[in-house]
Amino acid sequence: MERVRTDKKIDRYIVTHSLGRNEIISDMVLDIINKQEIPALAPVQIRRSLFGKKIRFVIEDQIDLRSYLRSDIRFDRFMKVVDQVVQILQACDSYGIQSADLELDIDHVFYDHRHQQVRLLCWPLISLGASSDISAFLQQMGDVYTSRQQDTPFRMRYLQLFDSRAKFDPEAFRRQTADLLKQWQDERRGIPSTQRSTNDTKKAKIYRIRTKTTIPITRSPFTLGRDPDRDLMLDGDPRIGKLHASISSRAGLHFLKDLGAPGGTFVGSARLPANDEVCLHTGDHFRVGNEEFSFIVE
């Protein structure tokens, strides 16, 4: 939404928007908000003056979502927030409220600590604009989320959910995130996942997309880089370091680690932090410089 003004006080935010010449208040949407038919939508006020109309939200005793996602929360709390956002979007859709009516800006989405609930701002206008990019907003949440070190592999797995360019399907996405959360819970409880038991008995390989060749992971760590002494030498791209990345095997799992090369290592569209690692699963794609790979266990 253009022409949005945010005033931040000690314990509250005031968000206002002055209506443009072609913007019209939707009585239907305003009624839905004011009757709290969707409780997660923040209450709204319509202010009238000689200069026109303003839409006004007063957000008290809450923090913006960016601050919450950077407050050292566990992965399960992050996933709870993600699921709440998707449920709110589904509820809005069921009432005929379009995503374009929602302020899907991470600095204008709020978290109510007292009720442990996400709050969205909904502009009660007759929609004229295109729908918001829901996938981009959910991906931004993952980019902003400051995960604990032990949760970083799961944050990376979350970001990989957005590799597909298919139309966003909220139910399919909720199934994927529920499965990812279960993997996190199982790891915390020390329960081996299906992937672990499978990898114990099957061999790992990487498929090099540029040359259409399959390379077996024959040792741990298995190193990639420009240096001829690497297990897989990758030359011809200055962005690839002499010792760029490695794949290690532990307890039947395989982990991709970035070794600090300036060009970086990417899993899906997300850059792996330097000297950090992520657990690889069959079908995962990663990139080193101009070289793309697919991870396979068979």
Secondary structure as UniProt FT lines:
FT   STRAND          4..8
FT   STRAND          12..18
FT   TURN            21..22
FT   HELIX           27..34
FT   TURN            35..36
FT   TURN            39..40
FT   STRAND          45..49
FT   TURN            50..51
FT   STRAND          52..60
FT   STRAND          63..64
FT   HELIX           65..69
FT   HELIX           75..94
FT   TURN            95..96
FT   HELIX           99..101
FT   TURN            106..107
FT   STRAND          110..112
FT   TURN            113..116
FT   STRAND          117..120
FT   HELIX           134..144
FT   HELIX           149..151
FT   HELIX           152..160
FT   TURN            161..162
FT   HELIX           170..189
FT   HELIX           194..201
FT   STRAND          204..208
FT   TURN            209..212
FT   STRAND          213..216
FT   STRAND          222..225
FT   TURN            228..229
FT   STRAND          232..233
FT   TURN            238..239
FT   TURN            242..243
FT   STRAND          245..250
FT   TURN            251..252
FT   STRAND          253..258
FT   TURN            262..263
FT   STRAND          265..267
FT   TURN            268..269
FT   STRAND          270..272
FT   TURN            274..275
FT   STRAND          277..280
FT   TURN            282..283
FT   STRAND          285..288
FT   TURN            289..290
FT   STRAND          291..297
//
